[in-house]
């Protein structure tokens, strides 16, 4: 007797088949797609979608990868978007969730080899996008009292949803910032980027939310080690040990509370 997987929910099946139809070659519909209206009208609708798919792909990706687009140029970015659409078509109806694989895909693209930092710049763009789509959270001020009353080995410090740490061998924060300054500052900003690239200086980057916008903060080595431990769920004692003696917890906590990086303190589940 063989066990069969449970049937796919009807709505999920319909969406999957419809997306398959969108990606199918022109003049055809995906096998299994059943549409209530006459088949020729359905095919005309699919053709109209395909005719606009390239523009849709470019708009969707350019909204997320706002640093990558000006780096490669609008025309080249449009070609990349069309290639990526064919290689990794969307699997869900929400285009805001599409493009997750774009940074890794871009990092291995042969034509982009002359810009080895491009993939990491795309990762930063995606982290900013995720941060702004993350759920809102309320700071639990009362939980800070646990810092005075409980052993650090029994505590974890929770950062706000959407917080991300990126460790790059390239100056991705400087590149990101240079594409967002006004014309009067751009020459100096790009000169600093070129100097950092020539020196092969990497930048550990923290992505956090400031108000309604995601922002980028460059971290020192100890701060990066500390943040990595927190995001991995380490208890405070282990996180402090990993950060090393040069890490000043009091100074970091004052900054984190002022900038609203911290959600609260909780008891460790270990």
Number of C-alpha atoms within 10 A of each C-alpha: 3 4 5 6 6 6 7 9 8 9 9 11 14 16 15 17 19 23 18 19 21 22 22 16 12 13 9 13 21 15 11 12 15 14 12 6 8 9 12 9 11 15 17 12 13 21 19 12 14 18 12 11 16 19 13 17 24 20 14 17 25 18 13 20 22 18 22 26 20 14 15 15 10 14 11 13 19 20 14 22 23 19 14 21 21 14 11 16 17 20 15 14 12 8 14 15 14 19 21 16 12 20 21 14 14 21 20 13 13 8 10 15 13 8 11 15 18 24 22 22 25 25 23 27 22 20 25 25 21 21 23 20 16 14 10 13 11 10 17 13 12 9 14 14 10 16 15 8 8 11 13 19 15 16 21 24 23 17 21 20 19 20 21 20 22 20 17 18 15 22 26 32 22 20 23 19 15 20 17 13 14 10 10 8 11 15 13 13 19 17 12 16 22 15 12 18 18 9 11 12 14 16 22 21 22 23 24 25 21 13 10 10 12 18 15 21 13 18 17 13 16 17 21 20 20 24 23 20 21 19 16 10 18 22 22 22 14 16 23 21 13 17 20 14 10 9 18 13 14 9 9 13 13 11 13 14 14 10 13 17 20 22 20 19 21 17 16 15 9 9
